[in-house]
Amino acid sequence: MAWHFFLLSLPLFGIVLAGYLIAHWRHWQPRWTQIGSKFAFNIALPAMMFHMMSHMATLPPVDARLLLAFFGGCLIVFVAGRWLAARAFKLDGVSQSVFALGGVFSNNGFLGLPLARLTLGPQAVPAVALVLVFNALILWTLLTVSVEWARHGAPNLRGFGRTVFNVLLNPLIASILSGFAFGLSGLQLPRMVDASLGVVADLAAPGALLVLGMGLRQYGLRRDLQQSLVICLLKLVVQPLVVWLLAVWLGLPALETSAVVLLASMSVGANVYLMSQQFQTLQSTIASSLVLSTALAAITSPLLLTLVIALQ
């Protein structure tokens, strides 16, 4: 299973490497990397999320307790990550939030779904699809609220209203909520609009990885290694164990338990790097954790999944 994981990771590393080599071109300018990041964050990713959420009615029904196990674990580890970032590394509130997101945002789109099909079979796909649909909605909202809360200080009615307003203005959150509302309406996008959105959405995943590779050229892999290793520990060990405990406590069936633990054990998602770019903090730390966690997950994910299945 580790060998299959490695083979599935090769295309991901290939796109990152392409971005890294492009940024080494002597005529390349750092501001072009910023432009690429803004395109991915403000156009491609929102298009992808609206397109996905607008088709949510076509997803098969899944036990909703699966969401409680996965995102309950995300919330617990996110809070722990913020506390650890403040205590151990003395980071400010915005940096704490991005640090904590690195410990809970999985690379499920690139690796989680194909690995679930490979290791657990096609019957696991509906569970994975449900997590994927709500993943960005919940975790990006959590991050944005955490950042805005840190920026505006002590909670009050005006500060809470400003936080909600800023969350809704975020292009990713706005696209997810509008796509969710459209999907619930039962309406269907015109075929041409749906196809056009799909084309733009297809640019989101490779675009995010390409921007990551460009960022690696700028920030390197050896800076802030201690912080990157702690993020990897949170992401690859702590989060899947917390999700596993919640799944057992909720009494989830064996298949759903294996699916959420597998998803939680995936490496740090490339979108976390875009968020670090968006908030201009921890770029080098997140860049390092992306590469390190992807390499380490080739060992930790198969081991954790094997352990979960053996104890069921």
N, C-alpha and C positions, 0 to 999 in steps of 0.2 A: 504493500500500500504506500510505503514511503517513496518507492520508485515512481508510482503513478502520480503522486503528489508533485514530485520533481518535474516530471514530463509536462504536467498541466501548468506548472509555474514558468516554464521556458518562454512561452509567448509573452507573458507579463514582463519578464526580465528583458526580452528582446526590444520591446517598445521603450522601456526605461533607458536601455543602452542607446537606442537610437536618439532619444532626446539628449542624453549626455554627450554623444558624439556631435550632434548638431550644435550644442552650446560651446563645443571646443573649436568650432570654426572661427578663424581669426577675425572675421568681419562681424561675428555675432555680437549683438548689443544686449546688455541685461534688461533693458526696457522692453525688448521683444518677448522675453520670458514673462514679464508682468502682463503684457497684452494677451499672451496665450492663456495665462491664469485667469484673467478677467473674462475672456471668451468662454472658457470652460465653466467658470462659476456662475456667470450671469446669463449665458445663452444655452450652451450645450447641456449642462446638467439640469437646469430647469425644464428644458424641452424633454429630456429623458424622463424626469419625474412626472411631469404632466401626462406624458404618453402612457407611462406605466399605470398611474392611478386612474386614468380615464377608462382603462380596461379591467378594473378590479372586479366588475360584475361577472366576468368570465372565469374567475378563479374557483376551484372546487372548495366546498365547505371543509373547514378544519376546526378542531377543538380550540376554542379561544384561550384555554388555560396555557397553551403553548406560548402565547404572547406574554402572559404573566411571568412565566419562568424565564424567558429570554430577556425581556426588557426590565423585569424586576432585578435580575442579576446585573444588567447594565447600570441601573440606577445605583445599586449598592456599590459597585466597583467605581462608578464615576465619583460618588461622594468620597470614597476612600482615596481615590486618586487625587482629588482636589486637596484633601487633608494632607496627604503625603507630599504633594508638591509644595505646599505652604510650609510644612514642618521641616522637611529634609533639604529642600532646595531654595526656600525663601522666595518663591515666585509670587508675582502680583496676581490679582484675581483673574485677569484675562488669560495670562499664561497658565495659571492653574487649570482653567477650563479647557484649554487646548490640550494640555498635558493629560488631563483626565479622559478626554475624548479619545486620545490615542490608546488608552487602555480598554476601550469598550467598542470602538467602531471597527467591525470586521471586514475583511476583503471577501465578502460573501458573493458578490456579483461575478467576480473573476474566478474564484476558487471554490467557494462554498457550494454553489449549485452543481457544478460538474462533479465535485468530489462526493456530494450526497448521492447523486445518481450512480456513481461508480461503486461506492462502498455500501450504501443502504438500499439501492434499487430504485426504480421509477416510482414506487409507492411512497417514497419520502418527498417527492417533488412538491405536492400541495403544501406540506408543512413549511418547506423552505420558501416557497413562493409567498406565503402569508408573511413570514418574517421580512422578506425582501421588500414587500410593498410598504410595510410600516417602518422599516429600519430608518430611512432618512428622515421621515416625518417626525419620529419620536426623538432620535438622537440629535439631529440638527436643531430641532426646537429646544431640546435640553441645553445644548451648547449655547445657542443664541440667548436664551433666557439667563443662563449662568453668566455670560459675558456682560449683558446689559445690567444685570443685577450688581455685578462687581463694579461697573462703571458709575452707577448712580447711587451707590452706598446703601444706607439703611432702608429697609422696606417701608414704603408709605403708599397711600392711594395714588398720588400723582406719579410716584416712581414706578408703581406697578402698571399704571396706564401707559406710561412711556415705554416700559419694557414690552408690553403686549403690542403696542403700535410698531415698535422697531422690529419685533419678531415678524409681524405680518408684512412689513415692507421688505424683508429679506427675500430676494428672488427665488431661492430654493424653497423656502417655506410657503411663499405665495403660490408657486407652481404646484406644490404637493397638495395644498388645501383646495385650490381651484380644480385640480384634476380629480381629487377625491369627491368633491361635490358634483362634478360632471359625471363621474362614474356611477354615483348613487342615483342620479336623475334617470338613468336608463337610456339616455340619448346616445347616439353614436356620431362620431366625427365624420364629416364628409370624407369620402375615400381619398381625395386628393390631399386634403388637409392632414389626414391621418398618415398618409405615406410621406408627406413632406416633414412632419414632425418626427417620424421614424428615422428619416435620413439624418436629421440634425441630432437626434438622440443617439444614433450610432456613433457620433463623433465624441460623445461624452467620455466613454470609458478609455479609448486610446488617447484622447486629448488629455485626460487627467494624468495618465501614465507618462505621456510625452513631456508634460510640464514638470512632472516629478524628476525625470531624467535631466532636464535643463536646470532644475534647482540643485541637483546633486553637483553639477559643475560649479555652481556658485557657492554652495555651502559646504560641500565635501561630506565625508563619511566619518571623520575621526573627531569632530568637535562634539562636546557635550555627550560623550559616550556613556557616562554614568547615568544620566537622565534617560538616554535611549534604552539602556539595558533594563532600567526599572519599568519603563513603559512596556517593554517586551515581557517582563515577568508578570505584570498586571494582565496583559492581553492574552498571553499564551498559557498561563497557569491559573491565576487567580480567577479571572472571569469564567472560564469553562467549569471550574470547580464550584463556584457560587451558583451558576446556572444549573448544574447537575443537582446540587442540594435542593434548590427550589423545585426542580422537576420531580424529584423523589417526594418532597413534602406535599406537592400538589397531587401526587398520584398519577402522573402522566403515563400513558402506555409506553412500552419499550421503544417502539419506532420513533415516536415524537421526542422521547427523552434523548435517544441517540442523535436525532436530527439537530436539536437545539444545542447539545453539547458540541457537536461537530462544528456548527456555525460559530459558536462562541470561541472555539479554539483556533479559528482562522487568524491569519496575520493581520497587521494593522492595515486598514483600508487606505487606498491612495487619496480618497477624498479628504482625509484628515490633513494631508499636506496642503490641499487647496484652502482649507479653513485656516491653517496657520499663515498662509499667504494673505488671506482676506483680512485677518486681524493683526498681521505683521508681528508675529511672535513665534519663537521656537521652531523656525523653519529648518535649521540644521539638525535639531534634535529629532523632529518628526521625520525628516528625510532619512536619517540614520536608522530610526526605529522601523521604518517601512522595509528597508532592505534586510536588516538583521532579523526582524520577526518573520519575514517570508522564508528566509533560509532556515531558521530554527524550527518553524512550524512543520517543516518536512519530517522532523523527528517527533515533536511534541504532539501534534494532532493525531497521528496513527496510534501513538501510545495511549493517549487519553481515550480515544474511541474504543480501542481494544479493552481497556480497563472497564469502561462503562458497560460494554456488552457482556463482559465476563461476570460482572456483579449483578446483572439483571436476572 
